[in-house]
């Protein structure tokens, strides 16, 4: 996901077209040559690029409305990714974004085989290239879309420093600064003692902010049968974005657990972490039964990169899932009797951002009449007539239990979707929910535990949330796919 070259071209009326800025990345070009082999097409010289772009956009040659290399009906057009004819060979995909008299273009590195051409949506470098061009467009042109010439000139002069921060060595990391803000040229830290590392091609300038987001996801397979064990597990990750001044600032993030919290296991950390207690890394779910797992606090000292990154990930073994469910489905002639009970565990905060239960039906005709009542929330039938959506909203009832029961008639004549697993009475409910300010393990990041050793005191922002992931409740009166261990998840 790299960029081979970048151009900013202007074509004001009454003035000759000219390149206002260009940048090539030799390390990326070397990779492009190695990957393409005999199909390699070199980046054209700057003096020919403007004419190629204007011809492709149809801006020049007004007396030649038809250009064979551009308008032949056998050539598909996939704007904003175009192809340029360079010495009889095709350079593709060149991404173009226009803003008034400005043309912003870049050539992303395609790491897939060139023939046959891969579809554009499958190329991550194309998406990143367009995001980079969009960010540069906002930076150069601002919200008005047409800055004054002297303002544009100053922002073009700042582009080299900007690209060092957002696209070091041709690899886009982040979008450029907000419109109207000119980045300060990259310069050594005030102390001047630290050497700029090659992997960190820029430093942050501006307000210091450290954001730490803790997300836990819970998976579950519930069968409602004594002969089959219900399964669930929790895995979490900590994402960080550190906008802190200095070449190599030091930050320490500490994760803590309540006295009865489940220990964190299988911990993996980002390479920027400088040191770690050995007991943190040796705790894993395989040897959890010995009861000697490290229970914290978990300290992670690191020197952060500029971009958003995952500081660590972990698993946790909690005693119960957050929502216990019972699903019973019985067939009677041309209809189904349905009964669902969902119970919110007492340890879980009854405050959801959203909570929905989806009940799909496969290998049947589309639903006719639906005579179903719910004790809480709202019931919706999808327009495709093959899915019930139970919207429980942001809270369970005071008793922490919600029920759904009734009858579904399949009187339609059109066949619904099929599924080789969900035949007969094999059916499931899938839960979708998000609970802010909660983790099942009890893990949290206290704002006061985040230590930053920098010249400026940063603003600390911490969040945590619990999110469902592959959360299924199977019909207890039918068969369900079962595998040994958590591989069933």
C-alpha positions as a printed NumPy array, in Angstrom:
array([[  0.   ,   0.   ,   0.   ],
       [  2.423,   2.591,  -1.308],
       [  2.589,   5.527,  -3.709],
       [  5.103,   5.61 ,  -6.58 ],
       [  4.688,   9.274,  -7.535],
       [  2.575,  12.368,  -6.789],
       [  1.885,  15.492,  -8.867],
       [  0.072,  18.818,  -8.457],
       [ -0.566,  20.492, -11.837],
       [ -2.212,  23.856, -12.633],
       [ -3.751,  24.977, -15.932],
       [ -5.028,  28.529, -15.506],
       [ -6.643,  30.181, -18.542],
       [ -4.188,  32.257, -20.512],
       [ -1.238,  30.556, -18.82 ],
       [  0.773,  27.556, -19.827],
       [  0.196,  24.346, -17.907],
       [  2.845,  23.655, -15.291],
       [  3.724,  21.299, -12.483],
       [  3.437,  23.053,  -9.135],
       [  4.716,  20.101,  -7.143],
       [  5.968,  16.564,  -7.781],
       [  7.398,  13.832,  -5.617],
       [  8.76 ,  10.383,  -6.465],
       [  9.618,   7.609,  -4.058],
       [ 12.63 ,   5.58 ,  -5.277],
       [ 12.182,   2.759,  -2.744],
       [  8.611,   2.194,  -3.92 ],
       [  9.707,   2.399,  -7.558],
       [ 12.293,  -0.305,  -6.922],
       [  9.541,  -2.556,  -5.57 ],
       [  7.323,  -1.741,  -8.562],
       [ 10.091,  -2.791, -10.95 ],
       [ 10.713,  -6.034,  -9.057],
       [  7.   ,  -6.931,  -8.915],
       [  6.13 ,  -6.081, -12.531],
       [  9.144,  -7.685, -14.211],
       [  8.756,  -7.493, -17.997],
       [  5.455,  -5.599, -17.608],
       [  7.152,  -2.721, -15.754],
       [  6.326,   0.792, -17.033],
       [  8.494,   3.558, -15.622],
       [  7.107,   6.816, -14.247],
       [  7.242,   9.444, -17.031],
       [  9.366,  12.576, -16.746],
       [  7.742,  15.625, -15.173],
       [  7.911,  17.591, -18.418],
       [  5.488,  15.19 , -20.178],
       [  3.133,  14.482, -17.268],
       [  0.976,  17.676, -17.591],
       [  0.204,  17.051, -21.258],
       [ -0.675,  13.415, -20.593],
       [ -3.058,  14.373, -17.783],
       [ -4.749,  17.172, -19.724],
       [ -5.218,  14.944, -22.766],
       [ -6.769,  12.23 , -20.615],
       [ -9.138,  14.758, -19.015],
       [-10.065,  16.262, -22.4  ],
       [ -8.93 ,  19.741, -21.369],
       [ -6.625,  20.35 , -24.375],
       [ -6.896,  19.706, -28.111],
       [-10.269,  21.373, -28.488],
       [ -9.969,  20.887, -32.238],
       [ -9.638,  17.141, -31.678],
       [-12.766,  16.063, -29.807],
       [-11.862,  12.416, -30.509],
       [ -8.553,  11.   , -29.357],
       [ -8.121,   7.345, -30.224],
       [ -5.963,   6.505, -27.206],
       [ -8.622,   7.975, -24.926],
       [-11.999,   7.611, -26.601],
       [-11.84 ,   4.198, -28.262],
       [-14.999,   2.298, -27.297],
       [-12.928,  -0.824, -26.564],
       [-11.25 ,   0.973, -23.686],
       [-13.279,   0.992, -20.457],
       [-13.322,   4.198, -18.42 ],
       [-13.008,   3.844, -14.668],
       [-12.644,   7.382, -13.38 ],
       [-10.951,   8.559, -11.172],
       [ -8.471,   5.77 , -12.018],
       [ -7.242,   6.401, -15.564],
       [ -4.46 ,   5.055, -17.747],
       [ -1.75 ,   7.074, -19.491],
       [  0.02 ,   6.088, -22.691],
       [  3.777,   6.375, -22.091],
       [  6.045,   5.528, -25.056],
       [  3.512,   3.104, -26.437],
       [  2.971,   1.37 , -23.081],
       [  0.135,   1.779, -20.571],
       [  0.649,   3.243, -17.117],
       [ -2.223,   2.23 , -14.795],
       [ -3.894,   3.129, -12.466],
       [ -3.241,   6.883, -12.283],
       [ -5.618,   8.482,  -9.77 ],
       [ -6.833,  12.004, -10.559],
       [ -8.749,  14.54 ,  -8.465],
       [ -9.524,  17.979,  -9.93 ],
       [-10.334,  21.207,  -8.113],
       [-10.827,  24.231, -10.352],
       [ -7.559,  24.82 , -12.187],
       [ -5.67 ,  22.319, -10.01 ],
       [ -5.123,  18.667, -10.895],
       [ -3.928,  16.337,  -8.146],
       [ -2.663,  12.972,  -9.363],
       [ -0.821,  10.018,  -7.902],
       [  0.371,   6.617,  -9.072],
       [ -0.215,   3.872,  -6.462],
       [  1.823,   0.683,  -6.374],
       [ -0.139,  -2.344,  -7.62 ],
       [  1.204,  -5.453,  -5.926],
       [ -1.17 ,  -7.845,  -7.739],
       [ -0.622,  -9.292, -11.223],
       [ -1.192,  -6.674, -13.933],
       [ -2.795,  -9.086, -16.401],
       [ -5.643,  -9.622, -16.138],
       [ -6.2  ,  -6.353, -14.345],
       [ -7.465,  -6.793, -10.812],
       [-10.725,  -4.998,  -9.942],
       [-10.119,  -1.538,  -8.492],
       [-12.084,  -2.147,  -5.232],
       [ -9.698,  -5.005,  -4.41 ],
       [ -6.632,  -2.737,  -4.472],
       [ -5.999,  -1.213,  -1.044],
       [ -3.385,   1.137,  -2.508],
       [ -6.059,   2.711,  -4.727],
       [ -8.26 ,   3.459,  -1.72 ],
       [ -5.317,   4.893,   0.184],
       [ -4.232,   6.94 ,  -2.827],
       [ -7.684,   8.485,  -3.178],
       [ -7.78 ,   9.254,   0.55 ],
       [ -4.38 ,  10.932,   0.261],
       [ -5.483,  13.028,  -2.718],
       [ -8.706,  14.001,  -0.959],
       [ -6.752,  15.107,   2.104],
       [ -4.294,  17.086,  -0.012],
       [ -7.224,  18.703,  -1.831],
       [ -8.682,  19.892,   1.486],
       [ -5.289,  21.142,   2.619],
       [ -4.455,  23.048,  -0.573],
       [ -7.9  ,  24.402,  -1.465],
       [ -9.644,  24.733,   1.9  ],
       [-13.429,  24.813,   2.409],
       [-13.901,  27.577,  -0.173],
       [-12.362,  25.516,  -2.933],
       [-10.353,  28.408,  -4.422],
       [ -7.674,  29.92 ,  -2.163],
       [ -5.821,  33.128,  -2.912],
       [ -2.647,  32.665,  -5.016],
       [ -0.333,  33.602,  -2.153],
       [ -2.149,  31.215,   0.237],
       [ -1.915,  28.398,  -2.3  ],
       [  1.786,  29.145,  -2.814],
       [  2.48 ,  28.943,   0.924],
       [  0.628,  25.641,   1.226],
       [  2.473,  24.207,  -1.769],
       [  5.732,  25.245,  -0.102],
       [  4.669,  23.323,   3.018],
       [  3.889,  20.116,   1.095],
       [  7.367,  18.542,   1.469],
       [  7.139,  18.761,   5.265],
       [  3.54 ,  17.559,   5.204],
       [  4.376,  14.493,   3.112],
       [  7.159,  13.566,   5.527],
       [  4.483,  13.207,   8.186],
       [  1.556,  11.677,   6.299],
       [  3.372,   9.708,   3.577],
       [  6.886,   8.788,   4.733],
       [  8.801,   6.714,   2.183],
       [  5.702,   6.634,  -0.008],
       [  3.467,   4.859,   2.515],
       [  0.359,   6.932,   3.419],
       [ -0.24 ,   6.875,   7.155],
       [ -2.846,   9.522,   7.748],
       [ -4.719,  12.263,   5.935],
       [ -3.101,  15.706,   5.888],
       [ -3.79 ,  18.487,   8.345],
       [ -7.257,  20.068,   8.394],
       [ -7.972,  22.662,   5.763],
       [ -6.316,  25.969,   6.39 ],
       [ -3.653,  24.727,   8.8  ],
       [ -0.098,  24.806,   7.512],
       [  2.178,  22.215,   9.118],
       [  5.319,  23.401,  10.787],
       [  8.466,  22.2  ,   9.067],
       [  9.932,  19.125,  10.645],
       [ 12.725,  20.171,  12.961],
       [ 14.687,  18.578,  15.805],
       [ 13.293,  18.635,  19.319],
       [ 14.369,  21.546,  21.541],
       [ 16.89 ,  19.39 ,  23.341],
       [ 18.447,  18.301,  20.064],
       [ 19.973,  15.223,  21.722],
       [ 17.74 ,  12.586,  20.109],
       [ 18.357,  11.445,  16.555],
       [ 15.355,  11.189,  14.245],
       [ 14.759,   7.447,  13.621],
       [ 14.238,   6.302,  10.031],
       [ 10.89 ,   4.693,  10.872],
       [  9.491,   7.969,  12.213],
       [  9.79 ,  10.515,   9.41 ],
       [  8.028,  13.344,  11.243],
       [  7.118,  14.709,  14.652],
       [  3.88 ,  16.098,  16.005],
       [  3.418,  19.841,  16.351],
       [  0.408,  21.357,  18.059],
       [ -1.924,  20.479,  20.897],
       [ -0.918,  17.329,  22.739],
       [ -3.611,  14.637,  22.991],
       [ -3.319,  10.97 ,  23.968],
       [ -6.35 ,   8.793,  23.147],
       [ -6.68 ,   5.245,  24.484],
       [ -9.661,   3.126,  23.415],
       [-10.275,  -0.286,  25.005],
       [-12.671,  -2.607,  23.16 ],
       [-13.719,  -6.074,  24.287],
       [-15.62 ,  -8.395,  21.962],
       [-17.594, -11.358,  23.209],
       [-18.462, -14.443,  21.163],
       [-20.972, -17.075,  22.182],
       [-22.603, -20.305,  21.032],
       [-25.61 , -21.235,  23.188],
       [-27.467, -24.479,  22.508],
       [-29.999, -24.773,  25.372],
       [-29.282, -28.476,  25.833],
       [-27.688, -30.327,  28.741],
       [-25.951, -32.636,  26.255],
       [-24.099, -29.744,  24.623],
       [-21.926, -27.284,  26.443],
       [-22.505, -23.599,  25.781],
       [-19.373, -21.761,  24.702],
       [-18.226, -18.159,  24.997],
       [-14.999, -16.221,  25.038],
       [-13.76 , -12.646,  25.283],
       [-10.974, -10.979,  23.358],
       [ -9.917,  -7.358,  23.753],
       [ -7.628,  -4.792,  22.186],
       [ -6.267,  -1.38 ,  23.134],
       [ -5.983,   1.214,  20.364],
       [ -3.826,   4.329,  20.866],
       [ -3.35 ,   7.619,  19.07 ],
       [ -0.584,   9.726,  20.627],
       [ -0.219,  13.286,  19.356],
       [  2.76 ,  14.228,  21.506],
       [  5.69 ,  16.522,  20.722],
       [  9.218,  15.198,  20.614],
       [ 11.22 ,  12.8  ,  18.485],
       [ 10.876,   9.829,  20.848],
       [  8.363,  10.726,  23.584],
       [  7.816,   8.181,  26.338],
       [  4.265,   7.1  ,  27.185],
       [  3.086,   4.489,  29.676],
       [ -0.432,   3.051,  29.61 ],
       [ -1.564,   0.896,  32.539],
       [ -4.458,  -1.566,  32.413],
       [ -6.058,  -2.441,  35.739],
       [ -8.548,  -5.077,  36.891],
       [-11.024,  -5.039,  39.782],
       [-10.277,  -7.403,  42.705],
       [-12.533, -10.089,  41.218],
       [-11.671,  -9.398,  37.586],
       [-10.669, -12.137,  35.156],
       [ -6.9  , -12.107,  34.406],
       [ -5.781, -11.059,  30.943],
       [ -4.292, -13.918,  28.923],
       [ -2.507, -14.449,  25.588],
       [ -1.244, -10.865,  25.547],
       [  0.368,  -9.599,  22.331],
       [  2.007,  -6.158,  22.196],
       [  3.048,  -3.686,  19.506],
       [  6.793,  -3.593,  18.655],
       [  7.017,  -0.009,  19.979],
       [  6.624,  -1.292,  23.568],
       [ 10.068,  -0.865,  25.123],
       [  9.887,  -3.215,  28.113],
       [  7.431,  -5.632,  29.666],
       [  7.129,  -7.785,  32.77 ],
       [  7.823, -11.407,  31.799],
       [  4.808, -12.609,  33.812],
       [  2.53 , -10.644,  31.49 ],
       [  3.694, -12.498,  28.384],
       [  3.792, -15.985,  29.902],
       [  0.136, -16.048,  31.02 ],
       [ -1.922, -17.912,  28.428],
       [ -5.29 , -19.64 ,  28.294],
       [ -3.669, -23.082,  28.013],
       [ -2.21 , -23.043,  31.535],
       [ -4.937, -20.913,  33.155],
       [ -6.158, -23.868,  35.229],
       [ -3.216, -23.616,  37.612],
       [ -4.661, -20.372,  39.041],
       [ -1.342, -18.529,  38.863],
       [ -2.199, -16.113,  36.038],
       [ -0.86 , -12.592,  36.442],
       [ -3.688, -10.273,  37.553],
       [ -2.051,  -6.912,  36.946],
       [ -1.56 ,  -4.08 ,  36.874],
       [ -0.393,  -4.345,  33.267],
       [  2.07 ,  -1.587,  32.398],
       [  3.017,  -0.879,  28.774],
       [  5.806,   1.71 ,  28.307],
       [  6.333,   2.697,  24.675],
       [  7.497,   5.362,  22.242],
       [  4.455,   5.834,  19.995],
       [  4.365,   6.091,  16.205],
       [  2.491,   9.008,  14.62 ],
       [ -0.472,   6.981,  13.404],
       [ -3.246,   5.156,  15.227],
       [ -1.958,   1.745,  16.333],
       [ -2.975,  -1.302,  18.369],
       [ -0.974,  -1.233,  21.596],
       [ -1.953,  -4.74 ,  22.702],
       [ -4.529,  -7.497,  22.406],
       [ -5.58 , -10.168,  24.905],
       [ -8.137, -12.823,  25.774],
       [-10.073, -13.311,  28.995],
       [-12.025, -16.189,  30.5  ],
       [-15.181, -14.834,  32.118],
       [-17.571, -17.076,  34.065],
       [-20.805, -16.226,  32.209],
       [-21.837, -14.553,  28.934],
       [-23.543, -11.144,  29.213],
       [-26.876, -12.314,  27.749],
       [-28.264, -15.818,  28.252],
       [-30.861, -16.941,  25.747],
       [-33.433, -19.65 ,  25.169],
       [-34.834, -20.296,  21.668],
       [-37.603, -22.82 ,  20.975],
       [-39.031, -23.342,  17.514],
       [-41.739, -25.929,  16.714],
       [-43.306, -26.75 ,  13.347],
       [-47.102, -27.11 ,  13.05 ],
       [-48.492, -27.58 ,   9.524],
       [-47.618, -24.448,   7.536],
       [-46.506, -22.307,  10.462],
       [-43.932, -22.15 ,  13.236],
       [-44.51 , -21.646,  16.951],
       [-41.724, -19.524,  18.359],
       [-40.635, -18.732,  21.911],
       [-37.578, -16.704,  22.896],
       [-36.311, -15.631,  26.324],
       [-33.314, -13.316,  26.739],
       [-31.823, -12.643,  30.184],
       [-29.294,  -9.914,  30.905],
       [-26.774, -11.06 ,  33.512],
       [-26.782,  -9.061,  36.732],
       [-23.098,  -8.116,  36.351],
       [-23.732,  -6.304,  33.061],
       [-24.726,  -2.649,  33.061],
       [-28.257,  -2.225,  31.706],
       [-27.38 ,   0.592,  29.346],
       [-26.846,  -0.252,  25.67 ],
       [-25.935,   1.915,  22.746],
       [-27.982,  -0.591,  20.738],
       [-29.253,  -4.15 ,  21.177],
       [-30.95 ,  -6.223,  18.461],
       [-31.828,  -9.886,  17.961],
       [-32.035, -11.137,  14.358],
       [-34.084, -14.262,  13.633],
       [-33.5  , -15.446,  10.026],
       [-35.485, -18.264,   8.383],
       [-33.958, -20.358,   5.606],
       [-35.173, -23.035,   3.192],
       [-38.808, -21.875,   3.444],
       [-41.208, -19.752,   1.48 ],
       [-41.356, -16.106,   2.429],
       [-43.335, -15.161,   5.537],
       [-47.032, -14.346,   5.291],
       [-48.704, -13.254,   8.528],
       [-46.638, -12.755,  11.684],
       [-48.53 , -13.02 ,  14.975],
       [-45.738, -12.412,  17.456],
       [-45.658, -10.344,  20.666],
       [-42.655,  -9.023,  22.551],
       [-42.504,  -7.987,  26.206],
       [-40.021,  -5.212,  25.469],
       [-38.807,  -3.313,  22.431],
       [-40.187,  -3.477,  18.892],
       [-40.478,  -6.226,  16.307],
       [-39.823,  -5.561,  12.642],
       [-40.228,  -7.796,   9.587],
       [-37.638,  -7.275,   6.87 ],
       [-38.961,  -6.226,   3.488],
       [-37.534,  -9.467,   2.06 ],
       [-39.96 , -11.368,   4.372],
       [-37.313, -13.799,   5.623],
       [-36.005, -12.082,   8.768],
       [-37.453, -10.918,  12.088],
       [-35.579,  -8.06 ,  13.765],
       [-36.256,  -7.647,  17.457],
       [-35.059,  -4.175,  18.482],
       [-34.635,  -4.266,  22.253],
       [-33.378,  -0.68 ,  22.368],
       [-31.078,   0.722,  25.023],
       [-32.399,  -1.063,  28.126],
       [-33.805,  -4.392,  29.198],
       [-36.907,  -4.313,  31.444],
       [-36.355,  -3.848,  35.174],
       [-36.482,  -7.629,  35.679],
       [-33.614,  -7.921,  33.123],
       [-35.623, -10.379,  31.044],
       [-37.326,  -9.957,  27.654],
       [-39.563, -12.477,  25.879],
       [-40.877, -13.041,  22.372],
       [-43.581, -15.549,  21.463],
       [-46.144, -16.185,  18.767],
       [-46.757, -17.799,  15.408],
       [-45.261, -17.241,  11.965],
       [-47.171, -18.353,   8.861],
       [-45.232, -19.039,   5.658],
       [-48.075, -18.517,   3.197],
       [-45.992, -16.858,   0.508],
       [-45.42 , -18.601,  -2.824],
       [-41.906, -17.29 ,  -3.373],
       [-39.02 , -19.34 ,  -2.024],
       [-36.768, -17.604,   0.462],
       [-32.991, -17.876,   0.857],
       [-31.376, -21.249,   1.363],
       [-28.722, -22.44 ,   3.787],
       [-27.289, -25.988,   3.849],
       [-26.918, -25.92 ,   7.65 ],
       [-30.301, -24.482,   8.632],
       [-32.588, -27.267,   7.41 ],
       [-35.615, -28.538,   9.297],
       [-35.728, -26.963,  12.745],
       [-32.072, -25.975,  12.766],
       [-32.288, -22.205,  13.291],
       [-30.576, -19.512,  15.297],
       [-30.801, -16.031,  16.763],
       [-27.878, -13.691,  16.278],
       [-27.436, -10.868,  18.795],
       [-25.926,  -7.47 ,  18.008],
       [-25.165,  -5.121,  20.896],
       [-22.751,  -2.496,  22.139],
       [-22.39 ,  -1.425,  25.782],
       [-20.367,   1.752,  26.399],
       [-18.1  ,   2.141,  29.436],
       [-18.045,  -1.598,  30.202],
       [-15.769,  -4.615,  29.783],
       [-16.617,  -8.171,  30.846],
       [-13.162,  -8.724,  32.309],
       [-13.47 ,  -5.477,  34.267],
       [-10.328,  -4.18 ,  32.55 ],
       [-10.038,  -0.388,  32.313],
       [ -7.56 ,   2.422,  31.628],
       [ -7.674,   5.168,  34.224],
       [ -6.879,   8.62 ,  32.848],
       [ -4.548,   9.242,  35.797],
       [ -2.601,   6.05 ,  35.074],
       [ -1.521,   7.267,  31.613],
       [  1.923,   8.819,  32.005],
       [  3.441,  11.013,  29.296],
       [  6.996,  12.294,  29.513],
       [  6.918,  15.294,  27.181],
       [  7.472,  19.05 ,  27.271],
       [  3.719,  19.719,  26.924],
       [  1.076,  18.28 ,  29.224],
       [ -1.356,  16.374,  26.988],
       [ -5.092,  15.937,  27.264],
       [ -5.828,  12.294,  28.096],
       [ -8.929,  10.652,  26.559],
       [ -9.843,   7.088,  27.547],
       [-12.856,   5.01 ,  26.528],
       [-13.957,   1.393,  26.863],
       [-16.803,  -0.657,  25.397],
       [-18.2  ,  -4.156,  25.047],
       [-19.284,  -5.316,  21.569],
       [-20.903,  -8.55 ,  20.386],
       [-19.151, -10.695,  17.793],
       [-20.599, -13.919,  16.374],
       [-23.124, -14.175,  19.217],
       [-25.519, -17.081,  18.429],
       [-28.399, -18.749,  20.275],
       [-29.519, -21.979,  18.571],
       [-32.981, -23.494,  18.559],
       [-32.982, -26.082,  21.357],
       [-35.618, -28.248,  19.6  ],
       [-33.479, -28.698,  16.494],
       [-29.973, -29.753,  15.611],
       [-27.083, -27.31 ,  15.684],
       [-23.567, -27.443,  14.218],
       [-21.148, -28.363,  16.978],
       [-17.383, -28.631,  16.995],
       [-15.02 , -29.452,  19.822],
       [-13.628, -26.558,  21.837],
       [-13.861, -22.897,  20.932],
       [-13.18 , -23.686,  17.267],
       [-16.967, -23.835,  16.968],
       [-16.859, -20.067,  17.218]])
